[in-house]
Amino acid sequence: MDLIYPQRKANMSHLQDFVDEYLKGKKDLIGIEIGSYAGESTSMLVKSGAFKTLYCIDPWQMGYDPKDCCAGNSIVFAEIFFDFKHFMNPIIKKVKAHSEEVVNRFKDNSIDFIYIDGDHRYEAAKRDLNNYVPKVKPGGIISGHDYVDPNDPTIDAKCFKRVFGVKKAVDEYFKTPPIKTYKDFSWVQIKK
Ligand SMILES: C[S@@+](CC[C@H](N)C(=O)[O-])C[C@H]1O[C@@H](n2cnc3c(N)ncnc32)[C@H](O)[C@@H]1O
């Protein structure tokens, strides 16, 4: 069974570009991934060798956003895939919860890296930024997926409409554009 939706699959190599540029050579990082689904991006992050601990926060629950293709029945299998791939890995700490429920488990300025790819609706994306950016240490990496510009003429609006809230939330939060974006629509900022 193929659980990865086509646009993401085609773009996985560009997530690898981000990993190579920002994680290669780093060691003992404490990271958080919000939205792990079947564990594909998790695998890439972990293979970098940069992490001592990577918290993977995801409720693996259907129906969080009717427009999101990851929110259907496939989420049940996605969790099984995630567990199968990662349950033996002591670096990965699976946190089966909504990101907003577990934010208080993390201390401010204690996290080296965050990748946000959970609920893509504007309010949810803004909430993840408000909740989790304070958890990242100064100099730490704040990143995520789906920084898609609705005005980009090359974007298939039908495909990407579901994630249009992310760019608005990221731009509003940081007030400056990401320091780098990638072809898979990953984005990066460094915590000041
Ligand atoms: C697009 S998928 C993540 C894909 C994964 N990062 C990858 O690239 O392979 C979005 C995931 O976010 C999760 N999600 C939805 N709402 C969430 C929330 N409030 N907190 C954490 N995760 C959430 C969904 O269950 C789903 O697995």
The ligand as an SDF file (V2000), in Angstrom:
LIG
                    3D

 27 29  0  0  0  0  0  0  0  0999 V2000
    0.8280   16.0660    5.7990 C   0  0  0  0  0  0  0  0  0  0  0  0
    0.8060   14.8830    7.0850 S   0  0  0  0  0  0  0  0  0  0  0  0
    2.4980   14.8560    7.6210 C   0  0  0  0  0  0  0  0  0  0  0  0
    3.4310   14.2690    6.6040 C   0  0  0  0  0  0  0  0  0  0  0  0
    4.8280   13.9580    7.0900 C   0  0  0  0  0  0  0  0  0  0  0  0
    5.4430   15.0980    7.7780 N   0  0  0  0  0  0  0  0  0  0  0  0
    5.7000   13.6080    5.9040 C   0  0  0  0  0  0  0  0  0  0  0  0
    6.1770   14.5210    5.2090 O   0  0  0  0  0  0  0  0  0  0  0  0
    5.8990   12.4130    5.6480 O   0  0  0  0  0  0  0  0  0  0  0  0
    0.0320   15.8020    8.3580 C   0  0  0  0  0  0  0  0  0  0  0  0
   -0.0380   15.0720    9.6890 C   0  0  0  0  0  0  0  0  0  0  0  0
   -0.3810   16.0360   10.6980 O   0  0  0  0  0  0  0  0  0  0  0  0
   -1.1450   15.3830   11.6770 C   0  0  0  0  0  0  0  0  0  0  0  0
   -1.8790   16.3770   12.4610 N   0  0  0  0  0  0  0  0  0  0  0  0
   -3.0820   16.9370   12.2200 C   0  0  0  0  0  0  0  0  0  0  0  0
   -3.4420   17.7670   13.2050 N   0  0  0  0  0  0  0  0  0  0  0  0
   -2.4090   17.7630   14.1020 C   0  0  0  0  0  0  0  0  0  0  0  0
   -2.1790   18.3910   15.3480 C   0  0  0  0  0  0  0  0  0  0  0  0
   -3.0660   19.2310   15.8810 N   0  0  0  0  0  0  0  0  0  0  0  0
   -1.0280   18.1260   16.0010 N   0  0  0  0  0  0  0  0  0  0  0  0
   -0.1010   17.2730   15.4750 C   0  0  0  0  0  0  0  0  0  0  0  0
   -0.2690   16.6400   14.2980 N   0  0  0  0  0  0  0  0  0  0  0  0
   -1.4080   16.8760   13.6170 C   0  0  0  0  0  0  0  0  0  0  0  0
   -2.0270   14.4340   10.8890 C   0  0  0  0  0  0  0  0  0  0  0  0
   -2.5110   13.3750   11.7060 O   0  0  0  0  0  0  0  0  0  0  0  0
   -1.0830   13.9650    9.7720 C   0  0  0  0  0  0  0  0  0  0  0  0
   -0.4730   12.7370   10.1060 O   0  0  0  0  0  0  0  0  0  0  0  0
  1  2  1  0
  2  3  1  0
  2 10  1  0
  3  4  1  0
  4  5  1  0
  5  6  1  0
  5  7  1  0
  7  8  2  0
  7  9  1  0
 10 11  1  0
 11 12  1  0
 11 26  1  0
 12 13  1  0
 13 14  1  0
 13 24  1  0
 14 15  1  0
 14 23  1  0
 15 16  2  0
 16 17  1  0
 17 18  1  0
 17 23  2  0
 18 19  1  0
 18 20  2  0
 20 21  1  0
 21 22  2  0
 22 23  1  0
 24 25  1  0
 24 26  1  0
 26 27  1  0
M  CHG  2   2   1   9  -1
M  END
$$$$
